[in-house]
Each structure stands twice: as C-alpha cells, then as structure tokens.
C-alpha cells in the first residue's frame, strides 16, 4: 500500500481512503491511500522506480494534471515549503484542479497547453522536477521544451510514456526506446525505466537527469 501524509487532515480529494495513526500525546497523523490504478506516478513507484525525485520542499512542474488526483498526492509530499505547478489543457478537468488547489495552497493550477510553455512562462520559477503524463504523440518533445524553459541544471524529469498515443502500429518497446533517444539528444541522461504493468498496459515510466550545461 502506498500512502502520503495528508496536507489537509480531514479532507479527501477523490474519495480515497484515509488512515489515522496515533502519534502520541493525543496527536494523530492522517495518511491518504494513493491508488496506482488512478495515478501513473503511483503505478511507477509501486512498479519499482527507485526515485521520483519529489520530496519535501521541492518545486515540481506537473504536466497533464487532469483533475488533480495525483497532483494532490504530490502536494502532500512536497509539503507547505514546496510548490506544484499543475498544467492542464482541458477546462473541464481544470475546474476540478482549481477546486482542489483552493485547499492545497501549494498547488498553482495553470489551465494551458503544455506544448506551448511560453503561454505560462510568467507563472513559473525554476523547478527541481518535471513530471509528465501527457497523452500526446510528441511526449518527449513536450518535456524537453518545458525543461529548456523551467528545469534547473541537474534537475530531473519523470515521464509516463503511453505507447499507443505515439504510434499504435509499432511495438511499445521500440517507442519507449525512441522517446529515450530523444531525451539523450536533448542533454538528458536516463536513469531508470520501468513498465506500469499490471496497472497500465503498454506504458513505461522513465526518469532522467538534465545536464543543461553539458558541453556538446
């Protein structure tokens, strides 16, 4: 079971189970169960990814935030000293994202197209981590473009790659390799790759470090 410490005790975001643990002296700590069938990031962690580089105090750019289910758990992890810039293109999902952010004030919802980071450039400072779950044919390019705009040197990216969104006629392994090659060509050094079975089919999660100042 995967859980995050609830940043807003007493509040659930999507009907997830909450667990209260006695911390002594009459205090309790509340945790929220993180469902890997509803979160690619949780599936990656439970699938064996050693490090997603999201930690207390981190600044995270989350691309493909949807209604904020996973974003809320990332907000729990980074805590009040961290920030989650959550980018979502769909106005409908964006409404749910904005409502979630009203109580998790370390989340900055941005209803924009992740393919055009110049549109939200004025809203984001330099970030430590980019997490991407964008079901688009040019997934790697979207991450690279955002990294060039916002990711610090030696910062990290974690990408959920959905093979069928890129090319349904090619073997998933070939697609994953092609996306990783694009990252390498854009000054990223791959660290890990895991599949998201049994939670998602034909998905892989890849992590990499950005060597922004590496000499060609």
ROPASE-280833 format. One record per residue (C-alpha): residue number from 1; residue in three letters; x, y, z. Coordinates in Angstrom, 1 decimal. Layout:
# ROPASE-280833
> NUM_ALA_X_Y_Z
...
# end
This chain:
# ROPASE-280833
> 1_UNK_0.0_0.0_0.0
> 2_UNK_1.2_3.5_-0.9
> 3_UNK_0.2_6.5_1.2
> 4_UNK_1.0_10.2_1.5
> 5_UNK_0.7_12.3_4.7
> 6_UNK_-2.4_14.4_4.2
> 7_UNK_-1.6_18.1_3.9
> 8_UNK_-5.2_18.9_4.8
> 9_UNK_-6.3_16.4_7.5
> 10_UNK_-9.9_15.5_7.4
> 11_UNK_-10.2_16.2_3.7
> 12_UNK_-10.3_13.6_0.9
> 13_UNK_-9.8_14.7_-2.8
> 14_UNK_-11.4_11.8_-4.8
> 15_UNK_-13.0_9.6_-2.2
> 16_UNK_-9.7_7.9_-1.3
> 17_UNK_-9.3_6.0_1.9
> 18_UNK_-7.8_7.9_4.8
> 19_UNK_-5.8_6.3_7.7
> 20_UNK_-5.3_8.0_11.0
> 21_UNK_-2.2_6.9_13.1
> 22_UNK_-1.7_7.7_16.7
> 23_UNK_1.4_9.9_17.1
> 24_UNK_1.4_10.1_20.9
> 25_UNK_0.4_12.8_23.3
> 26_UNK_-3.1_12.9_21.9
> 27_UNK_-1.9_13.7_18.4
> 28_UNK_-2.8_11.9_15.2
> 29_UNK_-1.3_11.8_11.7
> 30_UNK_-3.6_11.2_8.8
> 31_UNK_-2.5_9.5_5.6
> 32_UNK_-4.2_9.2_2.2
> 33_UNK_-4.1_5.9_0.3
> 34_UNK_-2.6_6.6_-3.2
> 35_UNK_-4.4_4.4_-5.8
> 36_UNK_-2.0_3.2_-8.6
> 37_UNK_-4.9_2.4_-10.8
> 38_UNK_-5.8_6.1_-10.8
> 39_UNK_-2.3_7.5_-10.8
> 40_UNK_0.6_6.8_-13.3
> 41_UNK_3.1_8.2_-10.7
> 42_UNK_1.9_5.8_-8.0
> 43_UNK_2.0_2.9_-10.5
> 44_UNK_5.6_3.8_-11.3
> 45_UNK_6.6_3.9_-7.6
> 46_UNK_4.9_0.5_-7.0
> 47_UNK_6.3_-0.8_-10.3
> 48_UNK_9.8_-0.5_-9.0
> 49_UNK_11.0_3.1_-9.8
> 50_UNK_13.7_3.7_-7.1
> 51_UNK_13.3_7.5_-7.1
> 52_UNK_10.8_10.0_-8.4
> 53_UNK_12.9_12.9_-7.0
> 54_UNK_9.8_14.5_-5.5
> 55_UNK_10.5_15.4_-1.9
> 56_UNK_9.6_17.9_0.9
> 57_UNK_10.3_21.5_-0.2
> 58_UNK_10.7_20.6_-3.9
> 59_UNK_9.4_22.7_-6.8
> 60_UNK_7.6_20.4_-9.2
> 61_UNK_6.2_21.1_-12.7
> 62_UNK_3.4_18.6_-13.3
> 63_UNK_2.3_18.4_-17.0
> 64_UNK_-1.0_16.7_-17.7
> 65_UNK_-2.5_17.4_-14.3
> 66_UNK_-6.1_16.4_-15.2
> 67_UNK_-8.5_16.9_-12.3
> 68_UNK_-5.7_16.8_-9.7
> 69_UNK_-5.9_13.3_-8.3
> 70_UNK_-2.2_12.6_-8.5
> 71_UNK_-1.3_16.3_-8.1
> 72_UNK_-2.9_16.3_-4.6
> 73_UNK_-0.6_13.5_-3.5
> 74_UNK_2.5_15.3_-4.9
> 75_UNK_1.3_18.4_-3.0
> 76_UNK_1.2_16.2_0.2
> 77_UNK_4.8_15.1_-0.5
> 78_UNK_6.4_18.5_-1.2
> 79_UNK_4.5_20.0_1.8
> 80_UNK_4.0_23.6_2.7
> 81_UNK_7.5_24.6_1.7
> 82_UNK_7.2_23.1_-1.8
> 83_UNK_5.3_24.1_-4.9
> 84_UNK_3.4_22.2_-7.5
> 85_UNK_2.8_24.0_-10.8
> 86_UNK_0.0_21.9_-12.3
> 87_UNK_-0.6_22.4_-16.1
> 88_UNK_-3.8_21.0_-17.6
> 89_UNK_-5.3_21.9_-21.0
> 90_UNK_-8.9_20.7_-20.5
> 91_UNK_-11.1_23.5_-19.0
> 92_UNK_-13.4_20.8_-17.6
> 93_UNK_-10.7_18.9_-15.7
> 94_UNK_-9.2_22.3_-14.9
> 95_UNK_-12.2_23.3_-12.8
> 96_UNK_-11.7_20.2_-10.6
> 97_UNK_-8.0_21.1_-10.4
> 98_UNK_-8.7_24.6_-9.3
> 99_UNK_-11.2_23.5_-6.7
> 100_UNK_-8.6_21.0_-5.3
> 101_UNK_-6.0_23.8_-5.2
> 102_UNK_-8.3_26.0_-3.0
> 103_UNK_-7.4_23.8_0.0
> 104_UNK_-3.9_22.8_-1.1
> 105_UNK_-2.4_26.2_-1.4
> 106_UNK_1.0_24.9_-2.5
> 107_UNK_-0.6_23.9_-5.8
> 108_UNK_-0.7_26.5_-8.6
> 109_UNK_-3.2_25.4_-11.3
> 110_UNK_-2.4_26.5_-14.8
> 111_UNK_-5.1_25.9_-17.5
> 112_UNK_-2.9_26.0_-20.6
> 113_UNK_-1.4_23.8_-23.3
> 114_UNK_1.8_22.1_-22.2
> 115_UNK_3.0_22.1_-25.8
> 116_UNK_3.3_25.9_-25.6
> 117_UNK_5.2_26.8_-22.4
> 118_UNK_5.7_30.4_-23.4
> 119_UNK_2.0_30.9_-22.5
> 120_UNK_2.6_30.3_-18.9
> 121_UNK_6.3_31.2_-18.6
> 122_UNK_5.5_34.2_-16.4
> 123_UNK_3.8_32.0_-13.8
> 124_UNK_6.6_29.6_-13.1
> 125_UNK_10.0_29.9_-11.5
> 126_UNK_12.8_27.4_-11.9
> 127_UNK_11.8_23.9_-10.9
> 128_UNK_13.6_20.9_-9.5
> 129_UNK_11.5_18.2_-11.1
> 130_UNK_9.2_17.8_-14.1
> 131_UNK_6.6_15.0_-14.0
> 132_UNK_4.8_14.5_-17.3
> 133_UNK_1.6_12.4_-18.1
> 134_UNK_0.6_13.9_-21.4
> 135_UNK_-1.2_11.6_-23.8
> 136_UNK_0.3_13.2_-27.0
> 137_UNK_2.3_11.9_-29.9
> 138_UNK_5.2_14.2_-29.1
> 139_UNK_5.5_13.4_-25.4
> 140_UNK_9.3_13.6_-25.2
> 141_UNK_9.4_16.9_-27.2
> 142_UNK_6.9_18.5_-24.8
> 143_UNK_9.0_17.5_-21.8
> 144_UNK_12.2_18.8_-23.5
> 145_UNK_10.6_22.1_-24.4
> 146_UNK_9.4_22.6_-20.8
> 147_UNK_12.7_21.6_-19.4
> 148_UNK_14.6_24.1_-21.5
> 149_UNK_12.3_26.8_-20.1
> 150_UNK_12.0_25.8_-16.5
> 151_UNK_14.2_22.9_-15.2
> 152_UNK_17.4_23.7_-13.3
> 153_UNK_20.7_22.2_-14.2
> 154_UNK_20.9_18.7_-12.7
> 155_UNK_17.1_18.7_-12.2
> 156_UNK_15.1_15.6_-13.0
> 157_UNK_12.3_14.5_-15.3
> 158_UNK_9.9_11.6_-14.8
> 159_UNK_7.8_10.7_-17.8
> 160_UNK_4.9_8.4_-18.2
> 161_UNK_5.0_7.2_-21.8
> 162_UNK_1.9_5.9_-23.4
> 163_UNK_2.9_3.9_-26.5
> 164_UNK_-0.5_3.8_-28.2
> 165_UNK_-0.7_7.6_-28.2
> 166_UNK_2.6_7.9_-30.1
> 167_UNK_2.1_5.1_-32.7
> 168_UNK_-0.3_2.2_-32.3
> 169_UNK_1.4_0.2_-35.1
> 170_UNK_4.8_0.0_-33.5
> 171_UNK_5.9_-2.3_-30.7
> 172_UNK_5.8_-0.4_-27.3
> 173_UNK_9.5_-1.3_-26.6
> 174_UNK_10.5_0.5_-29.9
> 175_UNK_8.5_3.6_-29.0
> 176_UNK_10.0_3.7_-25.5
> 177_UNK_13.5_3.5_-26.9
> 178_UNK_12.8_6.2_-29.4
> 179_UNK_11.5_8.6_-26.7
> 180_UNK_14.5_7.9_-24.5
> 181_UNK_16.8_8.6_-27.5
> 182_UNK_15.1_12.0_-28.0
> 183_UNK_15.9_12.8_-24.3
> 184_UNK_19.5_11.8_-24.8
> 185_UNK_19.9_14.1_-27.8
> 186_UNK_18.5_16.9_-25.6
> 187_UNK_21.1_16.7_-22.9
> 188_UNK_19.3_14.2_-20.6
> 189_UNK_20.9_11.2_-19.0
> 190_UNK_18.4_8.4_-18.5
> 191_UNK_18.4_6.8_-15.0
> 192_UNK_15.6_4.3_-14.8
> 193_UNK_12.9_2.7_-16.9
> 194_UNK_10.0_0.5_-15.6
> 195_UNK_6.8_-0.7_-17.1
> 196_UNK_3.5_0.1_-15.4
> 197_UNK_2.1_-3.4_-15.5
> 198_UNK_-0.3_-4.5_-14.0
> 199_UNK_-1.8_-1.1_-13.5
> 200_UNK_-1.5_0.2_-17.1
> 201_UNK_-0.9_-1.6_-20.4
> 202_UNK_1.8_-0.5_-22.9
> 203_UNK_3.1_2.2_-20.6
> 204_UNK_6.6_2.9_-19.4
> 205_UNK_7.9_5.3_-16.8
> 206_UNK_11.3_6.9_-17.5
> 207_UNK_13.4_9.1_-15.2
> 208_UNK_16.4_11.2_-16.3
> 209_UNK_18.7_13.9_-15.1
> 210_UNK_19.0_17.2_-17.1
> 211_UNK_22.6_18.2_-17.9
> 212_UNK_21.7_21.6_-19.0
> 213_UNK_25.3_22.9_-19.1
> 214_UNK_26.9_19.9_-20.6
> 215_UNK_29.3_20.7_-23.4
> 216_UNK_28.2_19.3_-26.8
# end
